[in-house]
Amino acid sequence: MKYKIYFHVGYPKTATSFLQDYIFTQLKNVNYIPTSHIVESLLKIIVQDEFNFNYETIREDIQKKLIPNKSNIISFESLCGEFRFKNINQKLIADRLCKLFPESYIIFTIRNQYDLIESLYKQEIHQGGTKKFTEFINYKNGKLLPSYSPIDGRINLEMINYVPIINYYADIFGSSHIKIILFEIIKAKGISSFIKEIVSFLGTNEPIIIPHKITNESFQSHQIKIARFLNRLFRKDKYIENGLIPEINIPILGKLNTSLVRKLLQSPLSFKILGHKPITNQIIKTQVKEYYKNTNKDLDKKYNLSLNTLYKNYYF
């Protein structure tokens, strides 16, 4: 039995949650398989040791959710590697997907590396982190240094070099089975153009209703300073750690923890009082762009992405 499968493998912070929650669920001509329906198999593809990995069991579990003779899409940004663990196993994941479903189509949504790193940092603070941005990106003595510990909560710039992973997928699946979509299309041409790129690749031209309110506004400079301080005091919502202040229930507001900190600091009142000052560090931004300059040029040349023309200010 033949199945047409699309794997949207990432990257995170490229509207992946928006696509999963609002767009893929609307498609009548495409079978969208929510991550929750096959989460154990996906996690095994990403992290399970090869000695214990059972290809037949994983294939059968996923096939149960597929519809023959119809486009099926699985969207899970950790398939490009888990960011919290330095994107380990990128090649292994690709090999496993190819061995499981060799005729699959692969969708990459990518974003210029500095903005992606900044967005990942904000997420880290949302989830209870306390690091400074310079610590998160491992910037010391005027240099961006590599970090290989999988548990130090820092970014390694090697993680977001798009060329090796995209080229490898193109080699094993075929370049015609690869689609690269730029997050920056949203700013350049609008959210409708971004969605159209993806939906067209899925082989459908269905009309899509775009919600007016897409996401909460992320922390900016002043919100981050306050959150970093408060995150040291309250219980983390993700790491299940106890803070200095007990997690008590406050009427109307809810439990006193880092989730409440995030809720309050993302409120319209917070931005009205604290403003929208960006966290951008221009010195680090210049170094990040320089680090990826040549590989982004290679990516642009091979896949005709217009990075050096329409999106030059983002990628170079």
C-alpha positions as CSV (number, residue, x, y, z in Angstrom):
1,M,0.0,0.0,0.0
2,K,1.4,3.4,-1.0
3,Y,1.4,6.4,1.2
4,K,2.3,10.0,0.3
5,I,3.9,11.4,3.4
6,Y,5.2,14.9,4.2
7,F,7.4,15.5,7.2
8,H,7.6,19.1,8.4
9,V,10.8,18.7,10.4
10,G,11.3,22.2,11.7
11,Y,12.8,24.5,12.6
12,P,11.3,25.8,15.8
13,K,10.3,29.4,16.1
14,T,9.3,29.5,12.5
15,A,5.5,29.6,13.1
16,T,5.4,25.8,13.6
17,S,2.8,25.9,16.4
18,F,0.7,28.3,14.4
19,L,0.8,25.9,11.4
20,Q,-0.1,22.9,13.6
21,D,-2.9,24.6,15.5
22,Y,-4.5,26.7,12.9
23,I,-3.5,25.7,9.3
24,F,-2.9,22.0,9.0
25,T,-6.1,21.3,10.9
26,Q,-8.1,23.2,8.3
27,L,-7.0,21.1,5.3
28,K,-9.7,18.8,4.1
29,N,-7.7,17.3,1.3
30,V,-4.7,16.6,3.5
31,N,-4.6,14.2,6.4
32,Y,-2.9,16.0,9.3
33,I,-1.6,13.7,12.0
34,P,-1.2,15.6,15.3
35,T,2.0,14.9,17.2
36,S,0.1,13.7,20.2
37,H,-1.2,10.7,18.2
38,I,2.2,9.3,17.5
39,V,4.4,11.1,20.0
40,E,6.1,7.9,21.4
41,S,7.2,6.9,17.9
42,L,8.4,10.4,17.1
43,L,10.4,10.6,20.3
44,K,12.0,7.2,19.6
45,I,13.0,8.4,16.1
46,I,14.7,11.4,17.7
47,V,16.5,10.0,20.8
48,Q,16.2,6.2,21.1
49,D,19.5,4.3,20.9
50,E,19.9,2.3,17.7
51,F,20.3,-1.0,19.7
52,N,16.7,-0.7,20.9
53,F,15.2,1.0,17.9
54,N,12.6,-1.2,16.1
55,Y,11.9,0.0,12.6
56,E,9.0,-2.4,12.0
57,T,7.2,-1.4,15.2
58,I,7.6,2.4,14.5
59,R,6.6,2.0,10.9
60,E,3.4,0.1,11.9
61,D,2.5,2.7,14.5
62,I,2.7,5.6,12.1
63,Q,1.1,3.7,9.2
64,K,-2.0,3.2,11.4
65,K,-2.6,7.0,11.2
66,L,-1.9,7.3,7.4
67,I,-4.6,7.4,4.7
68,P,-3.6,5.7,1.4
69,N,-3.8,7.8,-1.8
70,K,-4.0,11.0,0.1
71,S,-1.4,13.5,1.3
72,N,-0.4,12.9,4.9
73,I,1.5,15.4,7.0
74,I,3.4,15.0,10.2
75,S,4.7,18.2,11.7
76,F,7.2,18.0,14.6
77,E,10.0,20.6,14.9
78,S,12.2,18.4,17.0
79,L,12.8,16.1,13.9
80,C,15.5,18.6,13.0
81,G,17.1,17.8,16.4
82,E,16.1,18.7,19.9
83,F,17.4,22.2,20.7
84,R,17.6,21.7,24.4
85,F,20.2,18.9,23.7
86,K,22.3,20.7,21.0
87,N,20.4,19.2,18.0
88,I,22.1,15.8,18.5
89,N,21.1,13.0,16.2
90,Q,20.3,15.1,13.1
91,K,21.8,12.7,10.7
92,L,20.5,9.7,12.6
93,I,16.9,11.1,12.4
94,A,17.2,11.7,8.7
95,D,18.5,8.2,8.1
96,R,15.6,6.7,10.2
97,L,13.0,8.7,8.4
98,C,14.4,7.6,5.0
99,K,14.6,3.9,6.1
100,L,11.0,4.1,7.5
101,F,9.4,6.0,4.6
102,P,11.9,6.5,1.8
103,E,9.6,8.2,-0.6
104,S,8.6,11.0,1.8
105,Y,8.6,14.7,1.2
106,I,10.4,17.0,3.6
107,I,9.5,20.5,4.6
108,F,12.0,22.9,6.2
109,T,10.8,26.2,7.6
110,I,13.9,28.3,8.4
111,R,14.6,31.7,9.8
112,N,17.7,33.9,9.9
113,Q,19.9,32.5,12.6
114,Y,20.2,35.5,14.8
115,D,16.5,36.1,15.1
116,L,16.0,32.4,15.7
117,I,18.5,32.4,18.5
118,E,16.9,35.5,20.1
119,S,13.5,33.8,19.9
120,L,14.8,30.6,21.5
121,Y,16.3,32.7,24.3
122,K,12.9,34.4,25.0
123,Q,11.3,30.9,25.1
124,E,14.0,29.9,27.6
125,I,13.0,32.8,29.8
126,H,9.3,32.1,29.3
127,Q,9.9,28.6,30.7
128,G,11.8,29.7,33.8
129,G,15.3,30.3,32.7
130,T,17.6,32.9,34.4
131,K,20.6,33.2,32.0
132,K,21.6,36.5,30.4
133,F,21.5,36.5,26.6
134,T,25.3,36.5,26.5
135,E,25.4,33.4,28.7
136,F,22.7,31.7,26.5
137,I,24.7,32.2,23.3
138,N,28.0,31.5,25.1
139,Y,29.6,34.9,24.3
140,K,32.8,35.4,26.3
141,N,35.6,37.9,26.1
142,G,34.2,39.3,22.8
143,K,33.9,35.9,21.1
144,L,31.1,33.4,20.4
145,L,32.4,30.1,21.8
146,P,31.2,26.6,21.0
147,S,29.4,24.6,23.7
148,Y,29.1,20.8,23.5
149,S,27.5,20.0,26.9
150,P,24.0,18.7,26.2
151,I,22.7,20.0,29.5
152,D,24.2,23.4,29.9
153,G,21.2,25.3,28.4
154,R,23.4,27.1,25.9
155,I,23.3,27.5,22.1
156,N,26.0,26.1,19.9
157,L,26.1,28.0,16.6
158,E,26.8,24.7,14.8
159,M,23.2,23.7,15.6
160,I,21.7,26.2,13.1
161,N,24.0,25.7,10.1
162,Y,21.2,24.8,7.6
163,V,23.5,23.6,4.8
164,P,24.6,20.1,6.1
165,I,21.2,18.9,7.2
166,I,19.3,20.2,4.1
167,N,21.9,18.9,1.7
168,Y,21.8,15.5,3.4
169,Y,18.0,15.3,3.2
170,A,18.2,16.3,-0.5
171,D,20.8,13.5,-1.1
172,I,18.8,10.7,0.5
173,F,15.2,11.7,-0.5
174,G,16.0,13.6,-3.7
175,S,16.0,17.4,-4.2
176,S,12.5,17.4,-5.7
177,H,11.2,16.0,-2.4
178,I,12.6,19.0,-0.4
179,K,10.9,22.3,0.2
180,I,12.5,25.2,2.0
181,I,10.3,28.0,3.2
182,L,11.6,31.2,4.7
183,F,9.9,32.6,7.9
184,E,10.8,36.1,6.6
185,I,8.2,35.7,3.9
186,I,5.7,36.7,6.6
187,K,7.3,40.2,6.9
188,A,8.1,40.6,3.2
189,K,4.9,39.4,1.7
190,G,2.5,38.6,4.5
191,I,1.3,35.5,6.3
192,S,-0.9,34.4,3.4
193,S,2.1,34.0,1.1
194,F,3.9,32.0,3.8
195,I,0.9,29.7,4.1
196,K,0.5,29.4,0.4
197,E,4.1,28.2,0.0
198,I,3.4,25.3,2.3
199,V,-0.1,24.4,1.2
200,S,0.8,24.4,-2.5
201,F,3.7,22.0,-1.8
202,L,1.2,19.7,-0.1
203,G,-0.7,19.6,-3.4
204,T,-3.8,21.5,-2.5
205,N,-5.1,25.0,-3.0
206,E,-7.8,25.1,-0.4
207,P,-8.9,28.4,1.0
208,I,-7.4,29.1,4.5
209,I,-9.0,31.2,7.2
210,I,-6.3,33.1,9.0
211,P,-7.1,33.9,12.7
212,H,-6.8,37.5,13.7
213,K,-4.9,36.9,16.9
214,I,-2.1,34.4,16.3
215,T,0.2,34.4,19.3
216,N,1.1,36.3,22.5
217,E,3.7,38.9,22.2
218,S,7.1,37.6,23.3
219,F,9.1,39.2,26.1
220,Q,11.2,42.3,25.3
221,S,14.2,43.8,27.1
222,H,12.5,45.0,30.3
223,Q,10.2,42.0,30.6
224,I,13.2,39.7,30.4
225,K,15.0,41.5,33.2
226,I,12.1,41.2,35.5
227,A,11.4,37.6,34.5
228,R,15.0,36.5,35.0
229,F,14.8,37.8,38.6
230,L,11.4,36.4,39.4
231,N,12.3,33.0,37.8
232,R,14.8,32.6,40.6
233,L,12.1,32.9,43.2
234,F,9.2,30.9,41.9
235,R,8.6,27.2,40.9
236,K,9.4,26.5,37.3
237,D,6.5,25.4,35.1
238,K,8.6,23.0,33.0
239,Y,11.6,21.8,35.1
240,I,9.5,20.9,38.1
241,E,11.8,22.7,40.5
242,N,10.8,24.3,43.7
243,G,11.5,28.0,44.1
244,L,12.2,30.1,47.2
245,I,8.6,31.1,47.3
246,P,6.0,28.4,47.8
247,E,3.5,27.8,44.9
248,I,0.4,29.2,46.4
249,N,-3.0,29.8,44.7
250,I,-3.9,33.4,44.3
251,P,-7.6,34.1,43.6
252,I,-8.3,35.1,40.0
253,L,-4.6,35.1,39.0
254,G,-3.9,31.4,39.7
255,K,-0.9,29.5,41.0
256,L,2.2,31.6,41.9
257,N,4.9,30.2,39.7
258,T,6.8,31.0,36.5
259,S,3.7,30.4,34.4
260,L,2.0,33.2,36.2
261,V,5.1,35.4,35.7
262,R,4.9,34.8,32.0
263,K,1.1,35.5,31.9
264,L,1.5,38.8,33.7
265,L,4.6,39.9,31.7
266,Q,2.9,39.1,28.4
267,S,-0.2,41.1,29.2
268,P,-1.1,44.3,27.3
269,L,-0.7,46.2,30.6
270,S,2.9,44.9,30.9
271,F,3.9,46.3,27.5
272,K,2.0,49.5,28.1
273,I,4.1,50.1,31.3
274,L,7.4,48.5,30.4
275,G,7.4,49.3,26.7
276,H,8.7,47.2,23.7
277,K,12.5,47.8,23.9
278,P,14.2,45.0,21.8
279,I,16.9,42.8,23.3
280,T,19.0,42.9,20.2
281,N,22.8,43.0,20.8
282,Q,24.3,44.5,17.6
283,I,27.8,43.3,18.3
284,I,26.7,39.7,18.8
285,K,24.3,40.0,15.8
286,T,27.2,41.1,13.5
287,Q,29.3,38.2,14.7
288,V,26.4,35.7,14.2
289,K,25.8,36.9,10.7
290,E,29.5,36.7,9.9
291,Y,29.6,33.1,11.2
292,Y,26.8,32.0,8.8
293,K,27.6,34.3,5.9
294,N,29.3,31.7,3.7
295,T,27.0,28.8,4.4
296,N,24.0,31.0,3.8
297,K,25.4,32.0,0.5
298,D,25.9,28.3,-0.4
299,L,22.3,27.6,0.6
300,D,21.0,30.5,-1.4
301,K,23.0,29.5,-4.5
302,K,21.9,25.8,-4.4
303,Y,18.2,26.3,-3.6
304,N,17.5,29.7,-5.2
305,L,16.0,31.2,-2.0
306,S,16.7,34.9,-2.8
307,L,18.6,35.3,0.5
308,N,21.1,37.6,-1.1
309,T,18.5,39.8,-2.7
310,L,15.0,40.0,-1.1
311,Y,16.2,38.8,2.3
312,K,19.8,40.2,2.4
313,N,19.2,42.3,5.6
314,Y,18.1,39.2,7.4
315,Y,20.8,36.6,6.4
316,F,23.9,38.7,5.6
